[in-house]
Amino acid sequence: MFFKTLFNVFRIEELRNKILFTLAMLMVYRIGFWIPVPGVNQEALTRFFEMQAATGSAAGKMAQYVAIFSGGSFGQSTIFGLGIMPYITASIIFQLFGTVSPALKKLKDEGASGQTKLTEWTRYVTVGLCVVQAVGWLSYITKSGLVYSQWANNPLWWVMGIATLTAGTVFLMWLGEQIDRFGIGNGVSLIIMAGILTGMPNAVITVYQGFDASDPSKMGWMGLILLLCGFVLVVAGSVLLTVAQRRIPIQQAKHSRGSRQFGGQKSYLPLRVNHGGVMPIIFASSLMIFPSVIFSFLSDRATAAGIDSGWYYTTITWLGANFQMGQFPYLVLYIVMVYFFSYFWITVQFNPEEMSKQLRDHGSFIPGLRPGPRTAEYLEAVMERITYVGAAFLAVIAVLPMAVNQGLKVDFIVTQFLGGTGLLIVVSVALDFLQRVEASLLMRNYDGFMGNTDGSSGR
């Protein structure tokens, strides 16, 4: 059945071309992933971050963590080093201001023309964020002695480096938009998923190299079994959360035309438990990068300035130590951010008043509720309750890798790729991709991957 469906996918010319175009764009992304920024000592950079990851330092964890969500890699300093994260951050900024700014709300209400203007502004902000992040990143590797000495103080190299990293992110943004237009699936999400999947073999190799049943200091059979069970549970939970729905019964009003009656059918209004998908985690993670970097920077500056006492030094040192990934204050703030963006996403994307109006215009209603404001209030209350459950699961998935890393001393790269957020992104994006392919197949009367729901055979 699976191979028959796969054969049907490539029999449809339009669907085949979309899938091949998407794969081609992802191949272009992976090729650019290995093109280095000139002037950077790549061997020294690789050794530096390998050492940082081995010692469990904040810089090593940060580089691995950013790679999960950005589609780039700080550990290689390629033209795609910044990844797609500046574009995501710019989108977050406009999503946030879109709820409070009357001008942005007006643009949204204008339809396609307003959305085009917002997209243009998002691109400009993305370029600005790229410049800021590129300057910070190049300053960091220059200070760490990872740039060849003949280039480190050359203004032309700095201009070239900033322009290269900025152009890399802009190109990734363009690739995502091309996938959205001519391919299948969400372009940005697919780029992030591709970056995660390419790192999973390293996680498997790390588990294999770290396994030794005879050495108590290494992972034994019990640890391996727990890791595999956690992997299966996270995959099952991610699938369940992605497809879980709260179905609200809908009754269609009856109306008469001559001697015949129409309507009266019963149906369901599906409300997704995890309405925001992986976006709340991506949004929260992108913003949680800043507290760690800012507090660590202030702490290092205070130490360099000879400040080793007083309330300022004590506060900055405490914040710098406790807002690193895996620390309790960091986890608490992370969970709060996941909840915030889960509710923020439904505020932006889910409009109960508009949905209630559409039900009324189509002659449908929820049994026991009057159409209009009462229906809108009910839909809003239901959505808030199921979002609470969905956000709780997302929060568990988000903090699971860091908790396992700290509590069980499992390598961070393993906890990131074989469970937790990275796996949730892969599962969610893969399901979204399959659902789009399924819809294209069913639209052309072919059986989908789930089989034909009406029991008839496809042509």
VEXZA-341937 format. One line per field, with one value per residue (C-alpha): residue in three letters; x, y, z. Coordinates in steps of 0.001 Angstrom, whole numbers. Layout:
# VEXZA-341937
residuo (ALA:...)
east (X:...)
north (Y:...)
up (Z:...)
//
This chain:
# VEXZA-341937
residuo (MET:PHE:PHE:LYS:THR:LEU:PHE:ASN:VAL:PHE:ARG:ILE:GLU:GLU:LEU:ARG:ASN:LYS:ILE:LEU:PHE:THR:LEU:ALA:MET:LEU:MET:VAL:TYR:ARG:ILE:GLY:PHE:TRP:ILE:PRO:VAL:PRO:GLY:VAL:ASN:GLN:GLU:ALA:LEU:THR:ARG:PHE:PHE:GLU:MET:GLN:ALA:ALA:THR:GLY:SER:ALA:ALA:GLY:LYS:MET:ALA:GLN:TYR:VAL:ALA:ILE:PHE:SER:GLY:GLY:SER:PHE:GLY:GLN:SER:THR:ILE:PHE:GLY:LEU:GLY:ILE:MET:PRO:TYR:ILE:THR:ALA:SER:ILE:ILE:PHE:GLN:LEU:PHE:GLY:THR:VAL:SER:PRO:ALA:LEU:LYS:LYS:LEU:LYS:ASP:GLU:GLY:ALA:SER:GLY:GLN:THR:LYS:LEU:THR:GLU:TRP:THR:ARG:TYR:VAL:THR:VAL:GLY:LEU:CYS:VAL:VAL:GLN:ALA:VAL:GLY:TRP:LEU:SER:TYR:ILE:THR:LYS:SER:GLY:LEU:VAL:TYR:SER:GLN:TRP:ALA:ASN:ASN:PRO:LEU:TRP:TRP:VAL:MET:GLY:ILE:ALA:THR:LEU:THR:ALA:GLY:THR:VAL:PHE:LEU:MET:TRP:LEU:GLY:GLU:GLN:ILE:ASP:ARG:PHE:GLY:ILE:GLY:ASN:GLY:VAL:SER:LEU:ILE:ILE:MET:ALA:GLY:ILE:LEU:THR:GLY:MET:PRO:ASN:ALA:VAL:ILE:THR:VAL:TYR:GLN:GLY:PHE:ASP:ALA:SER:ASP:PRO:SER:LYS:MET:GLY:TRP:MET:GLY:LEU:ILE:LEU:LEU:LEU:CYS:GLY:PHE:VAL:LEU:VAL:VAL:ALA:GLY:SER:VAL:LEU:LEU:THR:VAL:ALA:GLN:ARG:ARG:ILE:PRO:ILE:GLN:GLN:ALA:LYS:HIS:SER:ARG:GLY:SER:ARG:GLN:PHE:GLY:GLY:GLN:LYS:SER:TYR:LEU:PRO:LEU:ARG:VAL:ASN:HIS:GLY:GLY:VAL:MET:PRO:ILE:ILE:PHE:ALA:SER:SER:LEU:MET:ILE:PHE:PRO:SER:VAL:ILE:PHE:SER:PHE:LEU:SER:ASP:ARG:ALA:THR:ALA:ALA:GLY:ILE:ASP:SER:GLY:TRP:TYR:TYR:THR:THR:ILE:THR:TRP:LEU:GLY:ALA:ASN:PHE:GLN:MET:GLY:GLN:PHE:PRO:TYR:LEU:VAL:LEU:TYR:ILE:VAL:MET:VAL:TYR:PHE:PHE:SER:TYR:PHE:TRP:ILE:THR:VAL:GLN:PHE:ASN:PRO:GLU:GLU:MET:SER:LYS:GLN:LEU:ARG:ASP:HIS:GLY:SER:PHE:ILE:PRO:GLY:LEU:ARG:PRO:GLY:PRO:ARG:THR:ALA:GLU:TYR:LEU:GLU:ALA:VAL:MET:GLU:ARG:ILE:THR:TYR:VAL:GLY:ALA:ALA:PHE:LEU:ALA:VAL:ILE:ALA:VAL:LEU:PRO:MET:ALA:VAL:ASN:GLN:GLY:LEU:LYS:VAL:ASP:PHE:ILE:VAL:THR:GLN:PHE:LEU:GLY:GLY:THR:GLY:LEU:LEU:ILE:VAL:VAL:SER:VAL:ALA:LEU:ASP:PHE:LEU:GLN:ARG:VAL:GLU:ALA:SER:LEU:LEU:MET:ARG:ASN:TYR:ASP:GLY:PHE:MET:GLY:ASN:THR:ASP:GLY:SER:SER:GLY:ARG)
east (0:2802:4768:1610:910:4519:4220:1042:2885:5322:2601:1090:3252:2432:3006:6176:7596:6818:8545:11600:11830:11689:14442:16568:16275:17266:20285:21311:21052:23272:25876:26057:26331:29903:31180:33377:33734:37183:39754:38507:40760:38250:40420:41023:37332:36255:38705:37597:33927:34666:36588:33792:31212:33396:33776:30059:30689:27959:29535:29535:25935:24862:26435:24715:21406:21392:22165:18963:16701:18673:19636:23153:26253:28465:30905:31843:31443:30080:28142:24982:26444:23653:21027:17407:17107:17321:14324:12377:13282:12115:8837:8409:8934:6219:3869:4283:3891:1039:-1183:-583:167:-2913:-853:242:-3293:-4567:-2009:-3098:-6728:-5816:-5333:-2701:-1321:-888:753:3174:4174:4666:6800:8950:9459:10273:13034:14528:14536:16096:18996:19489:19499:21956:24377:24178:24603:27391:29337:28908:29922:32974:34061:33810:35890:38420:38812:39221:42070:40151:40722:44020:46119:46537:42768:41686:42416:41605:38465:37833:37682:35133:32953:33286:32520:29431:28181:28781:26896:24057:23785:23731:20706:18926:19544:18095:15074:14692:15023:12221:9979:10668:9683:6479:5644:6812:7431:5405:5534:6668:10049:11545:10426:11855:15232:15310:14294:17036:19607:18378:18335:21914:23023:21240:23940:26462:24141:23890:27689:28072:25757:27671:31051:29816:28286:30231:28318:31455:32396:30179:31249:29792:26329:25216:22302:19893:20827:20530:17099:15895:17185:15419:12197:12362:12881:9817:7671:8631:7915:4539:3677:4739:2534:-370:-20:287:-2898:-4927:-8161:-11102:-14162:-17070:-20428:-21994:-25650:-26729:-30067:-32935:-34559:-37344:-37559:-41052:-41942:-38337:-36201:-32457:-29804:-30038:-26790:-24437:-20716:-17741:-15563:-12003:-9839:-6212:-4818:-1438:-2658:748:2692:6406:6331:5973:9141:11037:9942:10761:14131:15155:14472:15985:19351:19652:19566:22408:24563:23828:24381:27538:28873:28182:29769:32920:33106:32839:35629:37832:37267:38496:35073:34965:32640:29530:25874:26349:29045:27093:23879:25481:27529:24433:22395:25225:25582:21864:20610:22757:20927:19889:19878:16649:15926:16578:14143:11451:11719:11784:8530:6916:7979:6567:3208:3278:3919:1373:-1363:77:-96:-3788:-4457:-2898:-4090:-7415:-10327:-13441:-15578:-14804:-15397:-18730:-19731:-18870:-20927:-23906:-23550:-23528:-26615:-24756:-24693:-23367:-26255:-27310:-25603:-27013:-25108:-22996:-21188:-22201:-20700:-17535:-17138:-17546:-14991:-12508:-12935:-12469:-9400:-7824:-8318:-6923:-4023:-3077:-2715:-850:1526:2220:3306:5416:7090:7948:9373:11346:13055:13481:16880:18363:16929:18291:21657:21929:20340:21635:24828:23940:25804:23928:24029:22321:19554:18900:18659:17250:14546:13016:12626:14644:12656:9367:10265:11156:7937:5714:7251:7241:3554:2702:4566:2784:-607:-43:964:-2058:-4384:-2961:-3471:-7041:-7913:-7018:-8903:-5793:-5437:-3381:-827:-3630:-5759:-9014:-11487:-14625:-13638:-13550:-10486:-8433:-8195)
north (0:2393:1733:2046:5437:6501:5484:7561:10586:10521:9793:13222:15675:18763:17014:15339:18665:20292:17538:17515:21313:21188:18554:20606:23719:21715:20362:23931:24762:21838:22775:26328:24946:23818:27026:28729:32418:33526:34525:32198:29388:26587:23893:25985:26929:23281:22274:25223:24269:20576:21451:23743:20995:18410:20604:21440:25173:27682:28592:24968:24366:27645:26767:23373:24842:27623:25084:23226:26159:28205:25757:27207:26329:28607:25713:25895:29607:29063:31525:30106:30400:32664:30366:31409:32620:36390:36008:34141:36800:39560:37690:37485:41235:42014:39422:41029:44617:43585:42996:46430:48737:50186:50824:47195:45983:48174:46692:43182:44078:45286:41705:40684:44192:44794:41388:42172:45394:43558:40935:43693:45315:41918:41471:44873:44071:40681:42404:44714:41780:39920:42832:43055:39293:39097:41865:40106:36710:37982:39971:36834:34605:37406:37857:34078:34042:32039:34520:34658:37535:39208:39551:40262:44003:44524:46695:45144:41688:42889:44358:41160:38924:40886:41039:37293:36218:38643:37482:33861:34441:36491:33687:31123:33383:33467:29664:29275:31616:29723:26451:28100:29285:26458:23535:21779:22406:25342:26443:27810:24759:22374:24159:23837:20161:19480:20979:18794:15566:16066:16227:13066:10641:12407:11843:8120:7889:9671:7135:4246:5601:6358:2912:507:-1856:-2753:845:2475:5952:5363:4581:1037:-1082:610:4066:2937:1399:4540:6674:4511:4473:8236:8478:6317:8183:11588:10476:9016:12053:14436:12654:12566:16243:17258:15478:15844:17787:18892:18294:20621:19388:21663:21527:22928:24761:23318:25341:24558:25068:24244:20858:19817:20368:20963:21107:19644:17673:17251:17884:18830:21889:20605:22720:21625:21075:22356:25153:26847:23699:24112:27901:28637:26622:28252:31726:31073:29524:32401:34929:32790:33041:36680:36360:33819:35914:39272:38147:36204:39245:41585:39131:38851:42644:43104:40580:42208:45624:44291:44399:41389:42535:44576:44108:44655:41987:39544:40055:39832:36770:35013:35844:34794:31437:30663:31720:29205:26365:23658:25828:26073:29822:29371:26440:28339:31355:29035:27352:30755:31835:28649:29287:32935:32221:29389:31775:34591:32403:31589:35287:36135:33160:32183:34625:33281:36273:35685:31949:32563:34948:32383:29720:32070:33106:29461:28672:26525:26687:24887:23028:24826:28098:31147:32284:35393:36587:33581:31178:33298:33244:29466:28927:31229:29422:25998:27149:28580:25299:23030:25434:25095:21334:21741:24311:22010:19235:21651:22874:19295:18611:21864:21319:17533:17617:20072:18175:14844:16445:17892:15022:11923:13471:12363:14248:17403:16632:13294:14765:17445:15172:11929:13545:16864:19935:18842:15626:17485:19829:16904:15029:18091:19257:15724:15276:18633:17628:14266:15885:18257:15372:13427:16311:16542:12808:12762:15819:13796:10674:8718:6808:8699:7366:6848:4900:5955:7093:6283:2744:3275:2493:5191:5221)
up (0:921:-2279:-4354:-2803:-3318:-6972:-7271:-5892:-8781:-11333:-10731:-12662:-10581:-7259:-8547:-9701:-6340:-4378:-6664:-6487:-2679:-2560:-4975:-2796:300:-1603:-2426:1278:2248:-389:951:4478:3697:2053:4710:5431:4153:6738:9501:10691:10254:11858:14957:15074:14905:17656:19779:19738:20133:23290:24452:23882:25644:28730:28745:28573:27822:24471:23320:24361:22834:19481:19453:20585:18012:15283:16200:15353:12868:10166:10441:12408:14483:14870:11172:10358:6868:4718:6317:9809:11106:9624:9337:12949:12164:9842:12523:15087:12723:12215:15992:16301:13759:15256:18679:17479:15179:18204:19752:16812:15038:11898:11639:12368:9556:7175:8119:7420:3925:2769:241:-316:3408:3889:1057:2836:6147:4406:2909:6317:7848:5285:6118:9841:9055:7310:10304:12740:10509:10604:14406:14906:12318:14074:17418:16044:14149:17210:19348:17062:16500:20254:20626:18093:15488:12638:10758:12098:8698:8406:11982:11840:8174:7702:4279:5852:8388:5639:3631:6619:7655:4066:3579:6709:5965:2357:3548:5767:3092:613:3052:3489:-292:-482:2055:98:-3128:-1443:-237:-3768:-6020:-3676:-1022:2707:4821:3483:6713:8726:6124:6218:10013:9781:7223:9571:12437:10409:9236:12871:14003:12724:14974:17924:17111:16798:20147:21800:20223:21307:24813:25379:27582:29837:31807:32659:35343:34191:30718:29450:30177:29062:31456:30224:26602:27233:29001:26127:23526:25553:25857:22108:21397:23922:22551:18979:19987:22082:19308:16774:19229:20091:16443:15325:18554:18157:20232:18057:18750:17377:14756:13714:10377:10410:8387:5646:3194:-536:-1689:-298:243:3319:3228:5922:9375:9035:11948:11643:13791:14180:14830:17156:17332:20825:19667:17429:17184:16235:16899:16542:20316:21005:18143:19242:22899:22067:19821:22594:25374:23640:24694:28544:28509:26192:27844:31450:30547:28664:31597:34018:31884:31517:35268:35872:33217:34828:38176:39852:42175:44944:45617:44781:41034:40723:42886:40921:37475:38451:39820:36718:34409:36168:36558:33137:31310:29612:32025:35152:37141:36606:32886:32719:34607:32301:29286:30363:30912:27418:25860:27548:26548:22879:22827:23940:21855:18750:19189:19865:16510:14444:16052:15860:17666:16610:12937:13284:15024:12252:9575:11331:11494:7849:6768:8798:11367:15140:18197:19922:23079:22195:20468:17364:17781:20929:23042:20507:20276:24074:24131:21359:23089:26433:24832:22927:26082:27954:25267:24636:28305:27821:24538:26032:29001:26647:24609:27810:28817:25370:25451:28814:28524:26749:29256:32249:30984:30249:33745:35681:33849:32419:28907:26197:25202:21483:22175:24313:21695:18673:20068:22134:22926:20779:17750:17469:17914:15056:12781:13603:13229:9957:8529:9415:7864:4699:4524:5113:2193:-54:1195:363:-3167:-3685:-2393:-4473:-7572:-6380:-5405:-2143:403:2869:5396:2933:1321:3932:1954:1155:-2603:-4603:-6247:-9971)
//
